[in-house]
Amino acid sequence: MNNFVRSETYARARLVSGTIMIVLGAMLLVGMFRQAGFDWKGLPGYVLGLALIGLGIVRYREYVLRKKRPSS
Amino acid sequence: MKNAPEQPSLRRAVTPWGSFAWGYSDVGADIFVGLGLVLGAAAGASNIAFLFAGLVYVCVGLAYTELAAAYPVAGGGQYFVLRGLGDIFGFIAGWAVLLDFTIDIVLFAWSCIDYLSKLMPVLAFTIHPWTHFAVVFLVIAGLAVLNVIGVRESSAFNEIVSGLDVVSETAILFFGFLFAFRPEILLHTMSLNWPTTFNLMNGTSLAIISFVGLESISQAAQETQRPASVIPRTSISLILTILIFALSYSNLALGMQPWTPIPVDAHGHAQALWQYLGNEENNGSAVSVLASLIPYYGALAALYVPLLGAILLLISSNSGVFGSSRIAYAMSQSQLLPSIFQRVHKKFRTPAVSIFVFCGFAIVELVFAALPSLSHSLNAIYAHAFRGEDGITFLGDLYAFGAATSYSFVFVALVALRIREPESPRRFKMPFNIPFTYKGVRVEFPVVAVIGFLGITSILAFTMITHLIGRIAGPSWILLGLLAYLIYRKRKGLPVFRSKAHAWRKQQVQILRDAGELEMMDEYIANIKATDALRGTKGSA
């Protein structure tokens, strides 16, 4: 398991899943905003969308750091 | 003079991924138990209940991340409270967490078998209660043995299944939002099915059950390589991951268009998806039912999600065994519990006594929870004594109480440690701090900790208001433990209400050296000298 987690395949899989999360989060934000606008009932959807984008960015940053420092 | 034999210590065998997996394995499973319960209570505001509890959890997570990276020891929350607020508060926090972890062992082993019973009806609690009881008992005993054999073995087990679970839950989320989620349905459901204030408070107190688990990652800190750099990295991912899953499931439950019609209820009335998931028949396996209703993916999900749920719940139960033994180990080292709890197995170097004692407690709780179903005469007594609450619901009440109590103390401890130990290097800090000077030294006041404290004490208040039995049994657990603590401290000749002398600075240097954080150690020693010079005191490091 640890060997897999250190592998390039794993790093790329994280990058792909991170990208999907950013896209999904953006789609959710747009979809919710079109229906809810500034209604507070849209809040859980907005937070979820932002969290998805946030996690996607974390994964993307991890990938970039890994490329810079392959041993980390 | 002969040197005393060296006390065997916990080995640092947990990797970054292992550290994430320990935390994830605990929290990832919580939603499998919590979703149906929250939907049943908070109805159309379930996503709001999860959002409130989730945001409080983010604050808790940030607090644990800062403290676990600065003080990488096995005690987790109880150690931070002990160090920040003193012995007696450290005991109370640790005792509350121990309550949570022993319940964690039973609750999740029990639910694990419930999920498995979807594939193997012979295990169904309602049909074969004795078989169900026996299998849960064997699961707890098996986990105890696995944990005694060693953290690397049980950690490897966690790592593999956590990886599979993350992939699978991400797939549910992805297909659910892509093919079935409709924002207009979500808003319509929220408007039409908004609960009463009491039910919303009840739902929110249950939702915190879905966010109990960062305790595990802070405990794994003592067994993690280079914790100051690893813990913040894994914690941020963990916090976001669990927040996403909890919000996703609750939003999907309220705003999803199922691909097959929802069956009518027992009275022949049509029911919405959230009602179907939150009813008695499905609330124990709400995630697997929800997944099976997702277009295209649902057919596959119906086959494996019950098994996935069972595995997740099993590793969460395992986290309970791991967590309780490590807390007891740390509390014993601090003389909050008798020294027997810090005995480490000579061959495996794991806290074997603690593991067996707290698994023993878990077995007692299992018997308590299962008795009404095993004996009809006891069922009537329980119904009268516990006002109709069954054993598992009672354990759920206590679970929420223990988590809210210990988290409240951790926030106060974080503020105290920021002020009392500004010299301690922190590789990660909670955001939004107000700098000020205290006794000649610049310190930072954590605003987010205050927000988190207000949030978690609100949830504690909701628990006390809405859970009839939990409001009595929770404080009773604390008071009985406190009584035992006072007797133990008096017999040992230790300060009963005050704290004994702790060589925190010396201990911190040792902790950082053991963790391999030598840069931090040097920085800490330099900071001590600078702080003492500013305050005009003599250091002890």
Interface residues (C-beta under 8 A of the other chain):
Chain A: M1 N2 V5 S17 I20 L24 M27 L28 G31 M32 R34 Q35 A36 D39 K41 G42 L43 P44 G45 V47 L48 A51 L52 G54 L55 V58 R59 E62
Chain B: T15 P16 W17 G18 N47 I48 F50 L51 G54 L55 A156 E159 I160 G163 T170 L173 F174 F177 L178 F181 P183 E184 L186 L187 M190 S191 R233 I236 S237 L240 T241 L243 I244 L247 S248 S250 N251
